Amino acid sequence: MTPSDDKHDKHAPTDSPAIALLKEVGAETTKHSGGTLLTHLLRVEALVAAWGGRPALRTAALCHAFYGTDGLPLILLDLSERARLTEAIGTEAEELVYFYASCDRKASYPGLSAPDEASAVFRDRFTGEEFVPSPRQRRDFAELTAANELDLAKVNASFRERNGAGLLELFTRWSPLLSEPARRDVTAVLG
């Protein structure tokens, strides 16, 4: 294993560049469902790892909140600092983090699993650009979204009560994009 591969271990070491950057920007002191933002991110990374996610996807799961999301306006790094995150986690993982953060959910969620790929239009909430993501991007996005939302549903009963039915409907629609372990967890947590 090369030193650059260390940051993509199944369970991120506490001294990894990603963890160091998360701590530097305050993730370990930011309150979040089930503890701190850092504990949430570690749980999401562990869930993606348990589902067999490849190293870049696991790293993106750990870092998915850096640029904020359509559902969480907290920003740990400004988009002007993308190079800083890329240095810590690698290009592929950072591109996944950006893709996840950039999703305009209202515009993008309905068509993500459309059988006709041309109908799977994704809107970047930062730029307003619309495009059709690749099948791999769609699968990665669905897997990361499911891991994030399932973690919240597991640790926060009121979140699960408010959002469980809608998430179950969404992830059932996205079933073709999700791995078998993710589909099983959707049923176990929300079904």
C-alpha positions as CSV (number, residue, x, y, z in Angstrom):
1,M,0.0,0.0,0.0
2,T,1.3,3.4,-0.9
3,P,1.0,6.3,1.4
4,S,-1.6,7.9,-0.8
5,D,-3.7,4.7,-0.4
6,D,-3.8,5.0,3.4
7,K,-6.5,7.7,3.3
8,H,-8.8,5.2,1.5
9,D,-8.6,2.4,4.1
10,K,-11.9,0.7,5.0
11,H,-12.0,2.5,8.3
12,A,-10.3,5.9,8.1
13,P,-7.5,6.1,10.6
14,T,-7.9,8.9,13.1
15,D,-4.8,10.6,11.8
16,S,-5.8,10.4,8.1
17,P,-5.6,13.7,6.1
18,A,-9.4,13.6,5.7
19,I,-10.0,13.2,9.5
20,A,-7.4,15.9,10.2
21,L,-9.1,18.3,7.8
22,L,-12.5,17.5,9.3
23,K,-11.2,18.3,12.7
24,E,-9.5,21.4,11.6
25,V,-12.8,22.8,10.2
26,G,-14.7,21.9,13.3
27,A,-16.6,18.7,12.4
28,E,-15.8,17.1,15.8
29,T,-17.4,20.0,17.7
30,T,-20.4,20.6,15.5
31,K,-23.5,19.1,16.9
32,H,-25.4,16.8,14.7
33,S,-28.0,13.9,15.0
34,G,-26.5,11.2,17.2
35,G,-23.6,13.3,18.4
36,T,-21.3,15.4,16.4
37,L,-21.0,15.9,12.6
38,L,-17.7,13.9,12.7
39,T,-19.4,10.9,14.4
40,H,-22.2,11.1,11.8
41,L,-19.7,11.2,8.9
42,L,-17.8,8.2,10.4
43,R,-21.0,6.2,10.6
44,V,-21.9,7.0,7.0
45,E,-18.4,6.0,5.9
46,A,-18.7,2.7,7.9
47,L,-22.1,2.0,6.3
48,V,-20.8,2.5,2.8
49,A,-17.9,0.3,3.7
50,A,-20.2,-2.4,5.0
51,W,-22.1,-2.3,1.7
52,G,-18.9,-3.0,-0.2
53,G,-18.4,0.6,-1.5
54,R,-15.1,1.2,-3.3
55,P,-12.4,3.3,-1.6
56,A,-13.3,6.6,-3.3
57,L,-17.0,6.2,-2.4
58,R,-16.2,5.4,1.2
59,T,-13.9,8.5,1.4
60,A,-16.7,10.6,-0.2
61,A,-19.1,9.3,2.4
62,L,-16.7,10.4,5.2
63,C,-16.4,13.9,3.6
64,H,-19.8,14.4,2.0
65,A,-20.6,17.5,4.1
66,F,-17.6,19.6,3.3
67,Y,-19.5,21.9,0.8
68,G,-22.9,21.7,2.6
69,T,-25.9,20.1,0.9
70,D,-29.3,21.1,-0.3
71,G,-30.6,19.7,3.0
72,L,-27.8,21.0,5.3
73,P,-26.5,24.6,4.7
74,L,-23.5,24.2,7.0
75,I,-20.4,24.7,4.9
76,L,-17.1,23.3,6.2
77,L,-15.0,24.5,3.1
78,D,-15.9,27.1,0.5
79,L,-16.0,25.9,-3.1
80,S,-12.9,28.1,-3.7
81,E,-11.0,25.6,-1.5
82,R,-11.7,22.5,-3.5
83,A,-8.0,22.0,-4.1
84,R,-7.5,21.7,-0.4
85,L,-10.0,18.8,-0.1
86,T,-8.6,17.2,-3.3
87,E,-5.1,17.2,-1.7
88,A,-6.5,15.5,1.4
89,I,-8.7,12.8,-0.2
90,G,-7.8,12.5,-3.9
91,T,-9.5,13.7,-7.1
92,E,-12.1,11.0,-7.5
93,A,-13.4,11.2,-4.0
94,E,-13.5,15.1,-4.1
95,E,-15.4,15.0,-7.3
96,L,-18.0,12.7,-5.6
97,V,-18.2,15.1,-2.7
98,Y,-18.8,18.0,-5.0
99,F,-21.4,16.0,-7.0
100,Y,-23.3,15.1,-3.8
101,A,-23.2,18.6,-2.4
102,S,-24.2,20.2,-5.7
103,C,-27.5,18.3,-6.0
104,D,-30.6,20.4,-6.4
105,R,-32.8,17.8,-4.8
106,K,-36.1,19.1,-6.0
107,A,-35.0,19.2,-9.6
108,S,-32.8,16.0,-9.5
109,Y,-34.4,13.4,-7.3
110,P,-37.5,12.7,-9.4
111,G,-35.7,11.5,-12.5
112,L,-32.5,10.0,-11.1
113,S,-33.6,6.4,-11.6
114,A,-35.4,7.0,-14.9
115,P,-35.0,3.9,-17.1
116,D,-34.5,6.3,-20.0
117,E,-31.1,7.7,-19.1
118,A,-31.7,10.9,-21.0
119,S,-34.5,11.7,-18.5
120,A,-32.1,11.4,-15.5
121,V,-31.4,15.2,-15.5
122,F,-29.3,16.4,-12.6
123,R,-29.2,20.1,-11.7
124,D,-26.1,21.6,-10.0
125,R,-27.4,23.9,-7.3
126,F,-24.1,25.9,-7.4
127,T,-24.0,26.6,-11.1
128,G,-27.6,26.0,-12.3
129,E,-26.1,23.7,-15.0
130,E,-28.3,20.7,-15.9
131,F,-26.8,17.4,-17.3
132,V,-27.3,13.7,-17.4
133,P,-25.0,12.0,-15.0
134,S,-23.3,8.7,-15.9
135,P,-24.8,5.5,-14.6
136,R,-21.9,5.2,-12.1
137,Q,-22.5,8.8,-10.9
138,R,-26.2,8.0,-10.4
139,R,-25.4,4.8,-8.5
140,D,-22.8,6.5,-6.3
141,F,-25.1,9.4,-5.6
142,A,-28.0,7.0,-4.6
143,E,-25.7,4.9,-2.4
144,L,-24.3,7.9,-0.6
145,T,-27.7,9.5,-0.2
146,A,-29.2,6.2,1.2
147,A,-26.3,5.8,3.7
148,N,-26.6,9.4,4.9
149,E,-30.4,9.3,5.3
150,L,-30.4,5.8,6.9
151,D,-27.8,6.9,9.4
152,L,-30.0,9.9,10.4
153,A,-33.1,7.6,10.6
154,K,-31.3,5.1,12.8
155,V,-30.1,7.7,15.4
156,N,-33.0,10.1,15.4
157,A,-36.5,8.7,15.9
158,S,-38.2,12.0,15.2
159,F,-36.3,12.3,11.8
160,R,-37.5,8.8,11.0
161,E,-41.1,9.6,11.9
162,R,-41.1,12.8,9.9
163,N,-39.2,11.5,6.8
164,G,-39.3,7.7,6.9
165,A,-42.2,7.1,4.5
166,G,-40.9,9.6,2.0
167,L,-37.4,8.1,2.1
168,L,-38.8,4.6,1.8
169,E,-40.7,5.7,-1.3
170,L,-37.6,7.5,-2.7
171,F,-35.2,4.6,-2.1
172,T,-37.8,2.1,-3.5
173,R,-37.9,4.2,-6.7
174,W,-34.1,4.3,-6.7
175,S,-33.8,0.5,-6.0
176,P,-32.2,-0.2,-9.4
177,L,-29.3,2.2,-8.4
178,L,-28.7,0.7,-5.0
179,S,-26.6,-2.2,-4.1
180,E,-28.3,-5.3,-2.6
181,P,-26.9,-4.5,0.9
182,A,-28.2,-1.0,0.7
183,R,-31.6,-2.2,-0.4
184,R,-31.7,-4.6,2.6
185,D,-30.8,-1.8,5.0
186,V,-33.5,0.5,3.5
187,T,-36.1,-2.2,4.2
188,A,-34.7,-3.0,7.7
189,V,-34.6,0.7,8.8
190,L,-37.5,2.2,6.9
191,G,-39.7,-0.8,5.8
